[in-house]
């Protein structure tokens, strides 16, 4: 039975309900892990990196309790392009390089997506406070950045709602438009992103007044970091995978 | 650059946060969903807007926030890309703000191109293995294409050339790739500048300070007593009468009324410490906006004031750590006892205003400015909120200044200021507020109970994120039949699926199960037959001038201004606004006027069914009667109505249904 294709806003920027090892992890561990894994694989790519990247994706899927139903079904033409690339690369005698490059690229993006499904974005702000602490000593406004990060994340759902209304109005108005020339339609469609931007800015200013009512941009202090066994396990897994990647070169 | 280290104002900070997050979302969506890859191109735009701000630090703030969000959502590459977009967009914005020309843009493009070219070379030297792998892969694909093309007559030489070009580029990549980056940066930034230059100038209110964006005032905080003498705010439409004269003492309970443009906002801005263009403000100490013992604000739109994810988090947002706060007692005081851990996203408008009041009270303000804070909430919540405000002068010694549109609120106050034309025309005990001159009452045309069926929903169900852990059944088994001239009231709590149902009935969304028919065809193929008046009218009225918007809403594009006015006039009169309003700018309208303009636009598109989302919220009794009359008229002419509302309006509908967890009863 075919299931309906999920809309992007039904899947992106959402956190899986329930508990999982990845969910318990500190957001900072995930940020560091993502960066270390990406750089490690890029430093010494090969079959080792390709296989460990895919293995890590599978491990993360399990550790995050990601149900299969959440995984996006790729569009047929995207699959077609990748297959065509593989075929031409095979004819050109470089199938191995193509598969390795694709596996590593895919692994990096997929790992990011899995991490995003298990991390409430608000936790990222707290992690930024801790990770940026050394910069504070040189007078960098790390607290301001973290507060902005949290505020931006907080306002995204509201913005999504308002964009939906803008699009709905646009569609209803286009439907009754008496002039249906390509030029008119094109112009109306181009005006939509501009309107969305102006609306976003207006909303940002309203939020600014609310910030002023609370005494201006805050400078939050660090919250204590609680590391779990999962953090240690994740970092170990990444280091082992990179070591393996380096031991098994192309 | 003198502004690099200056603390950003609240507005700049919020713009950095919101626009940075927007840039991050655009990049993340483009990366994770390759079929939407094009949206990545727009990611520079929010940063270009940030770049037009005078304080670089606000832009950096947005960049770091955006890059962090993007890294977590779509990986390290996305974070780096956001940073790159921020640099390019920020520079373009800076050039627009400084009104520099093409020369500066080209120079900046060369600088960015050279720097990123060097960056590319360094990265590719360090990551030499990844470079070789990528090159091999590309070489393989291109060689493959070339050998596949070879047998095709006429394409053989092209295939050879393709292979030759690739060999040249890959052999001396350290020249070709940076050169490509340089050309891309120069062309891209010049193109962006050409497009954005016009766009950034069209963004309204750029560089204008809003209410209370000043940095904290030095010295002791004491906002009352305060005396205004012929005072007026810089940047506001000049007063015709020389400004405002008002004296406020401690513990007063003041209501302010007056028509639009009478000076109500100006009065609040002056009290909140906005700089004056004329007259004098004599204050006991500093304004202390949002500071302990200072001035607190309660704003009109409930949902924009919320800054935290949960009730408790919001209450503590921005509170200085030195300030001891009994959160439980505060929440009890405003009627939110025991709701500490509730997510703010699920609260009603009235609850959000109570929460905002609790956050204000946590700072023990000496002055509370309420800017039409009751305008967008339900009737019951409205009077309850005024009741809460009424207790403040007594319990906290706070001076309360409340701007209101509602005559029934006025008698609850001790002192009443009536403003007109930028002048105080009454200052004393509450006086009755004149309602607008009597609205014409007409007996509505009797409608036939057995009209033609215009809309039919059969067993409609909507499921979001089906078969995932986020699965959410929004609507189930909805059956509904509407005949021409029918009227139906739809009630239901927040999140009961009312907006989704409206979207399905209008054909904006196809139901997951069942079907919705308009004149026998699926609703999504009859888009436009059902008109919706959305709750937030500012999103619906999209053109800068009233008449042009009404014309556009009814599908008449590209009219001359005069034609648009003539077209819009009858529709404006139908919703109880004068025809002369057609030439006004949308930015100058009040909330109530905006809603009626939105309604006029939808009526002008002559829908067979009209859906209105909370049309009565925040209207004073006279406007409410006027709207009900307009709707009765629309009904009389055969339009079927669905009114989503908490309110009860006598004689407007004969059926009332309630939506409860997706089930219609």
Interface residues (C-beta under 8 A of the other chain):
Chain A: X3 X4 X6 X8 X10 X11 X12 X13 X14 X16 X17 X18 X27 X30 X31 X34 X35 X38 X39 X41 X42 X43 X44 X45 X46 X67 X69 X70 X72 X75 X78 X85 X87 X88 X89 X90 X91 X92 X93 X94 X95 X97 X98 X100 X101 X102 X108 X109 X111 X112 X113 X115 X116 X119 X121 X122 X124 X125 X128 X141 X144 X145 X147 X148 X149 X151 X152 X153 X154 X155 X156 X157 X158 X159 X162 X165 X166 X168 X169 X171 X172 X173 X175 X176 X177 X178 X179 X184 X188 X191 X193 X194 X195 X197 X198 X199 X200 X201 X202 X203 X204 X205 X206 X207 X208 X209 X210 X211 X212 X213 X214 X215 X216 X217 X218 X221 X249 X250
Chain B: X7 X8 X9 X10 X11 X12 X13 X14 X15 X16 X17 X18 X19 X20 X21 X22 X24 X25 X28 X29 X31 X32 X33 X34 X35 X36 X42 X45 X46 X49 X57 X61 X62 X64 X65 X66 X68 X69 X71 X72 X73 X74 X75 X76 X77 X78 X126 X127 X129 X130 X133 X134 X136 X137 X139 X140 X141 X142 X143 X144 X145 X146 X147 X148 X199 X202 X203 X204 X205 X210 X211 X212 X213 X214 X215 X216 X289 X290 X291 X296 X297 X299 X301 X303 X304 X305 X306 X307 X308 X309 X317 X318 X319 X320 X321 X345 X359 X360 X363 X464 X465 X466 X467 X468 X469 X470 X503 X506 X508 X512 X527 X528 X531 X532 X534 X536 X538 X539 X540 X542 X552 X553 X554 X555 X556 X557 X558 X605
